[in-house]
Amino acid sequence: MRAARLGLLDGDRERLTAWTRSSTVRAGLAQRARIVLLAADGVSHTEIADRLGWRSFEEGSERRLSPRSSASMCEQE
């Protein structure tokens, strides 16, 4: 079952994709960008956790995510 898609603002997808491919972006930022892109594609929390090697989404998200928009979340790095 697909999850509800996370809405991205204009240009967010391109910026986040660039961060996931960059060799100069910190690993934590690149991982958060991957999470946001997966959520924007409608991937469920369970599937995101599986893809990232977490036992549960909460295991990783509590340490890495907060309830900010995708762009502002990533700009904090």
MDAnalysis code that builds the backbone (N, CA, C; Angstrom):
import MDAnalysis as mda
import numpy as np

u = mda.Universe.empty(231, n_residues=77, atom_resindex=np.repeat(np.arange(77), 3), trajectory=True)
u.add_TopologyAttr("name", ["N", "CA", "C"] * 77)
u.add_TopologyAttr("resid", np.arange(1, 78))
u.add_TopologyAttr("resname", ["MET", "ARG", "ALA", "ALA", "ARG", "LEU", "GLY", "LEU", "LEU", "ASP", "GLY", "ASP", "ARG", "GLU", "ARG", "LEU", "THR", "ALA", "TRP", "THR", "ARG", "SER", "SER", "THR", "VAL", "ARG", "ALA", "GLY", "LEU", "ALA", "GLN", "ARG", "ALA", "ARG", "ILE", "VAL", "LEU", "LEU", "ALA", "ALA", "ASP", "GLY", "VAL", "SER", "HIS", "THR", "GLU", "ILE", "ALA", "ASP", "ARG", "LEU", "GLY", "TRP", "ARG", "SER", "PHE", "GLU", "GLU", "GLY", "SER", "GLU", "ARG", "ARG", "LEU", "SER", "PRO", "ARG", "SER", "SER", "ALA", "SER", "MET", "CYS", "GLU", "GLN", "GLU"])
u.atoms.positions = np.array([
    [0.835, -1.185, 0.000],
    [0.000, 0.000, 0.000],
    [0.878, 1.246, 0.000],
    [0.577, 2.174, -0.882],
    [1.328, 3.415, -0.980],
    [0.854, 4.380, 0.107],
    [1.766, 5.184, 0.576],
    [1.433, 6.222, 1.558],
    [1.017, 7.484, 0.802],
    [0.410, 8.403, 1.511],
    [0.084, 9.693, 0.912],
    [1.386, 10.389, 0.531],
    [1.400, 10.977, -0.626],
    [2.615, 11.651, -1.107],
    [2.882, 12.935, -0.330],
    [4.135, 13.157, -0.034],
    [4.568, 14.410, 0.585],
    [4.700, 15.439, -0.523],
    [4.089, 16.588, -0.357],
    [4.175, 17.629, -1.372],
    [5.511, 18.346, -1.322],
    [6.081, 18.582, -2.486],
    [7.331, 19.325, -2.590],
    [7.060, 20.649, -3.288],
    [7.800, 21.653, -2.930],
    [7.707, 22.950, -3.589],
    [8.495, 22.913, -4.893],
    [8.249, 23.889, -5.762],
    [8.980, 23.963, -7.024],
    [10.478, 23.953, -6.768],
    [11.184, 23.107, -7.473],
    [12.638, 23.035, -7.362],
    [13.149, 22.125, -6.262],
    [12.291, 21.710, -5.332],
    [12.743, 20.863, -4.220],
    [13.295, 19.529, -4.707],
    [12.578, 18.870, -5.624],
    [13.008, 17.552, -6.077],
    [14.406, 17.618, -6.703],
    [14.637, 18.603, -7.537],
    [15.944, 18.735, -8.181],
    [17.046, 18.997, -7.156],
    [16.756, 19.874, -6.210],
    [17.748, 20.200, -5.178],
    [18.052, 18.984, -4.303],
    [17.007, 18.287, -3.857],
    [17.197, 17.115, -3.006],
    [17.928, 15.999, -3.753],
    [17.575, 15.797, -5.007],
    [18.252, 14.772, -5.811],
    [19.733, 15.102, -5.962],
    [20.042, 16.373, -6.185],
    [21.440, 16.782, -6.302],
    [22.206, 16.488, -5.012],
    [21.557, 16.726, -3.864],
    [22.220, 16.450, -2.587],
    [22.503, 14.960, -2.416],
    [21.604, 14.096, -2.880],
    [21.828, 12.655, -2.723],
    [22.984, 12.173, -3.587],
    [23.301, 12.896, -4.631],
    [24.363, 12.495, -5.570],
    [25.687, 13.204, -5.333],
    [25.681, 14.208, -4.478],
    [26.876, 15.020, -4.252],
    [27.893, 14.295, -3.373],
    [29.151, 14.470, -3.703],
    [30.210, 13.887, -2.871],
    [30.665, 14.869, -1.794],
    [30.145, 16.094, -1.827],
    [30.554, 17.099, -0.845],
    [29.487, 17.388, 0.210],
    [28.295, 16.845, 0.044],
    [27.207, 17.036, 1.017],
    [27.393, 16.045, 2.156],
    [27.181, 16.511, 3.375],
    [27.304, 15.616, 4.534],
    [26.348, 14.445, 4.408],
    [26.771, 13.284, 4.918],
    [25.992, 12.050, 4.794],
    [24.603, 12.177, 5.415],
    [24.495, 12.843, 6.543],
    [23.201, 13.006, 7.202],
    [22.224, 13.807, 6.357],
    [22.726, 14.844, 5.704],
    [21.885, 15.656, 4.832],
    [21.440, 14.850, 3.615],
    [22.353, 14.091, 3.038],
    [22.009, 13.256, 1.884],
    [20.958, 12.214, 2.269],
    [21.085, 11.639, 3.460],
    [20.100, 10.648, 3.892],
    [18.732, 11.288, 4.117],
    [18.697, 12.467, 4.724],
    [17.417, 13.158, 4.906],
    [16.787, 13.497, 3.556],
    [17.615, 13.886, 2.596],
    [17.107, 14.176, 1.249],
    [16.486, 12.927, 0.634],
    [17.132, 11.755, 0.818],
    [16.574, 10.498, 0.316],
    [15.222, 10.197, 0.953],
    [15.124, 10.424, 2.258],
    [13.871, 10.170, 2.982],
    [12.755, 11.050, 2.417],
    [13.043, 12.325, 2.231],
    [12.037, 13.250, 1.715],
    [11.620, 12.840, 0.308],
    [12.578, 12.470, -0.538],
    [12.248, 12.057, -1.907],
    [11.387, 10.793, -1.915],
    [11.711, 9.841, -1.064],
    [10.905, 8.618, -0.979],
    [9.487, 8.946, -0.512],
    [9.370, 9.810, 0.495],
    [8.051, 10.201, 0.987],
    [7.268, 10.945, -0.103],
    [7.955, 11.756, -0.883],
    [7.298, 12.479, -1.970],
    [6.805, 11.531, -3.059],
    [7.451, 10.377, -3.172],
    [7.033, 9.368, -4.149],
    [5.937, 8.462, -3.602],
    [5.524, 8.686, -2.341],
    [4.447, 7.904, -1.755],
    [4.894, 6.589, -1.135],
    [6.187, 6.465, -0.855],
    [6.706, 5.247, -0.224],
    [6.300, 5.260, 1.251],
    [5.839, 4.135, 1.751],
    [5.382, 4.050, 3.144],
    [6.556, 4.161, 4.117],
    [6.243, 4.517, 5.355],
    [7.279, 4.608, 6.393],
    [7.987, 3.270, 6.567],
    [7.233, 2.190, 6.514],
    [7.826, 0.861, 6.673],
    [8.829, 0.578, 5.574],
    [8.468, 0.893, 4.346],
    [9.367, 0.665, 3.219],
    [10.589, 1.569, 3.291],
    [10.406, 2.821, 3.707],
    [11.550, 3.724, 3.877],
    [12.504, 3.150, 4.915],
    [11.958, 2.690, 6.036],
    [12.796, 2.094, 7.088],
    [13.550, 0.876, 6.549],
    [12.867, 0.033, 5.788],
    [13.519, -1.144, 5.207],
    [14.665, -0.736, 4.282],
    [14.423, 0.234, 3.452],
    [15.450, 0.682, 2.498],
    [16.654, 1.293, 3.181],
    [16.437, 1.887, 4.365],
    [17.532, 2.519, 5.096],
    [18.173, 1.594, 6.126],
    [17.624, 0.389, 6.254],
    [18.205, -0.572, 7.185],
    [17.826, -0.343, 8.634],
    [16.721, 0.356, 8.885],
    [16.246, 0.585, 10.242],
    [15.270, -0.515, 10.616],
    [15.173, -0.840, 11.906],
    [14.157, -1.793, 12.368],
    [12.764, -1.198, 12.225],
    [12.649, 0.096, 12.435],
    [11.371, 0.798, 12.277],
    [11.664, 2.216, 11.819],
    [10.653, 2.866, 11.278],
    [10.838, 4.250, 10.840],
    [11.147, 5.141, 12.026],
    [10.508, 4.889, 13.154],
    [10.724, 5.718, 14.333],
    [12.171, 5.651, 14.817],
    [12.812, 4.488, 14.665],
    [14.196, 4.337, 15.107],
    [15.088, 5.389, 14.475],
    [14.931, 5.612, 13.197],
    [15.770, 6.578, 12.500],
    [15.188, 7.968, 12.486],
    [13.890, 8.066, 12.342],
    [13.292, 9.388, 12.174],
    [13.368, 10.226, 13.433],
    [13.308, 9.623, 14.597],
    [13.394, 10.387, 15.843],
    [14.730, 11.095, 15.952],
    [15.763, 10.497, 15.387],
    [17.080, 11.096, 15.461],
    [17.350, 12.053, 14.307],
    [16.639, 11.898, 13.203],
    [17.003, 12.628, 12.002],
    [15.980, 13.623, 11.499],
    [14.729, 13.467, 11.861],
    [13.678, 14.304, 11.289],
    [12.950, 15.107, 12.348],
    [12.454, 16.235, 11.940],
    [11.567, 17.021, 12.774],
    [10.430, 17.503, 11.881],
    [9.354, 18.022, 12.443],
    [8.192, 18.388, 11.636],
    [8.361, 19.703, 10.882],
    [9.447, 19.841, 10.131],
    [9.669, 21.032, 9.313],
    [9.415, 20.688, 7.863],
    [9.290, 21.696, 7.017],
    [9.133, 21.437, 5.591],
    [10.426, 20.841, 5.052],
    [10.357, 20.192, 3.917],
    [11.526, 19.526, 3.355],
    [12.678, 20.497, 3.130],
    [12.404, 21.658, 2.572],
    [13.478, 22.614, 2.285],
    [14.086, 23.177, 3.554],
    [13.256, 23.610, 4.500],
    [13.803, 24.198, 5.715],
    [14.512, 23.147, 6.549],
    [14.044, 21.905, 6.507],
    [14.697, 20.821, 7.246],
    [16.121, 20.654, 6.753],
    [16.297, 20.678, 5.463],
    [17.605, 20.418, 4.885],
    [18.506, 21.640, 4.939],
    [17.949, 22.842, 4.975],
    [18.760, 24.049, 5.027],
    [19.439, 24.220, 6.376],
    [19.016, 23.501, 7.397],
    [19.601, 23.636, 8.732],
    [21.008, 23.066, 8.803],
    [21.416, 22.292, 7.810],
    [22.749, 21.681, 7.810],
    [23.817, 22.708, 7.562],
])
